[in-house]
Amino acid sequence: MDYCNYETIMKAKDSCVFVTKFCSGELINFTKMHYCDFSEKIVLTLIVFLIISIFCFRLISTTSSEYLSTSLTIISETLNFSQNLAGITFLAMGNGAPDIISSIVASGIKTKDRNMDFSLSALLGGSVLITTLVFSLVVYYGNKVKVRKLLFLRDIIFFIISIVILLCFSYVGQVKLWHSIAYLSIYVL
């Protein structure tokens, strides 16, 4: 009974002792915080987690503004890249690397049903968040942000095509090498 999930925690006689013994956290053990420190009070847990999330988003925003944007500008000017090309290459790699790594790790985790569900839903959820909330906030708060209609339409069309292909792969239930190559060719286009 050393697997840390909701069912095993609820079956334990003392959830705090179980969580302390079997559920680890890298930097902050949120599970232990919820079951031990907050005595399973969901409202208190949500408030603290919301404050931590806001702090993390602010930290990422400041770091991106101070370091990533400046570095990206210098690299693209040195290589004579357009802003669009720099955005779909360097910025996309910097932004997507953690998602790719976590998806690879998540796809290796064995679950009862499938081992890819979490990986695909995390990527899909992240892409929807970026294309809706983040883009809206950038346009709203950005100073003099101008969006070229044709380029924006191109990106949205390819995003929709990618989602449709992903749904087809999910329906078939398997991904072969040629599927991956075809999916990667969307990026090349």
N, C-alpha and C positions, 0 to 999 in steps of 0.2 A: 504494500500500500504506500509506495514511495513516489507515486505519480501525482504531481500537484495540479489538480483541476477542481472545478466546483463540486463535482460529485464526491470525490474523495475527501475534500475539506469538510463537506456537510456530514459525511459518515463518521468522521473522527469524533472522539469523545470530547476533546478540547481542541477547537479549531486553531486557537492561538499557538498552542504547543506544536500541533501538526505543521502549521505554516512556518513556524520558526525553524523546525527541524528539516522539513523537506522542500520548502519553496524558497529559492534563492533569488536575489536581484543583483544586477550588475552594480549599479550606482546607488539606486534607491529601491528598496524592496517594498513596492506598492501593496503587494498582497499582505505582507506582515503589517504594514501600516494600517490597512483597512481592518484586519481581523484582530490585531492586538492593540494598537495605539488608539484606534477610534471605536473599538468595541462593536464593530460591524454596523455602525451608524452610517447609512448610505448618504444622507444629506451632508454630513460633515466631510465624508470622504470625497464627495463630488465637489464641494466648495474648495477644499484643499487642492484637489487635482486640477480644477479649473484655474486656480491661481498659479499653480506650477506650469500649466500649459501656456497661460498668457506670458509668464516670465520666459519660457523657452522660445515662444514665437518672437518675443521682443529681442531676445538674445540673438536668434538667427537673423532677424531683420537687421540689427545693427552690424553684425558680422558681415552679412552680404553687402550691405551698403558701403561699409568701410573698406573691405578687402576684396570681395569677389567682383563687384562691379568695376572697381578701379583696375584690378588686374585684367579683367576681360577687355576693358577698353584699351589698355596698353597693348595687349597681345593682338587684338584685332586691328589696331592702327599699325602696328609693326608688320603684320602679315598682309596688310591691305585688304582685310575682309570687310564685307558689308555688315551692317548691324544684324540683318536677317541671317546671314551665314554664320556669324559668331553665335547668335542665339540658338540656332538649331544644331550647332556642333559643341562648342566649348561649354556654353551655359547648360545645354541639355545633358552633357556628360557629367558636369559637376552636380547638377540637380538630381539626375537619375541614378547616379552610382549607388547611393544608399538603398534605393528602391530595388535595384537589380540584385544587390548582394543579399538583402533581406528576403527577396523572392526565391533566390537560389537556395538559401538556407531553409526557408519555409517549405519549399517543394520537396525537400529531403525528409521532412518530419512525417512519420507514419501515423495516420489516424484511422479511426474505425471505417469511415467511408472512402474518402479519397485523400491523397496527399497534395493535390494541387489546388483545392478549393480556396484555401487561405491565401495562397500565393497570387492567384488570379484576382481574387476579390480585393486584395490590398493594392495591386497595380491599377485595377479599374477604378477603385475608389479614389486613389491618388490622382489619377488623370482627370476624373470628373471634378474633384476639388480644385485642381489647378485651372482647368478650363472655365470654371464658373466663378467660384469665390475669389481666388487669387487674381485672376485676370480682371474681374470687376473692380476689386480694390485698387489694383495698379492704375487702371484707367481713371477711377474716381479721384484718387489721392495724388496721382502723378501730375507733375507740372508740365503742361503742354504736351501731353501724350497724344500722338497722332497715330492712328491705325490705318494702314492702307487697306482699303476694302478688298481688293483683289487678292492680296497676300493672306488676309484674314479668312476670306472665303476658301482659298486653297487649303489652308491649314485645317479648317473645320471639315471640309469635304474629306480630306485624308484621315482625319480623326474618326469620322463616321464610318468610312470604309474599313478602318482598322478594327473598330468595335464590331462591325458586322462579321468580319472574318474571324474575330475572336469568338463570337457567338457560334459560328459554324464549327470551329474547332471544338468548342465545348459540347455541341450537339453530337458530333461524331465520337468524341470521347478519347481521342488519341491525336498526338501530334508527331508526324514523321519528319524526317530531315528536309524533304522538299517543301513541306508546309512552313518550316522555319525559314528556309531560304526565300520563299515567296513572301512571307510576312516581313522579312528584313528588306526585301526589294522595295516595299512601300516607302521606307525611309530614304532609299537611294533616289527614288523618283522625286 
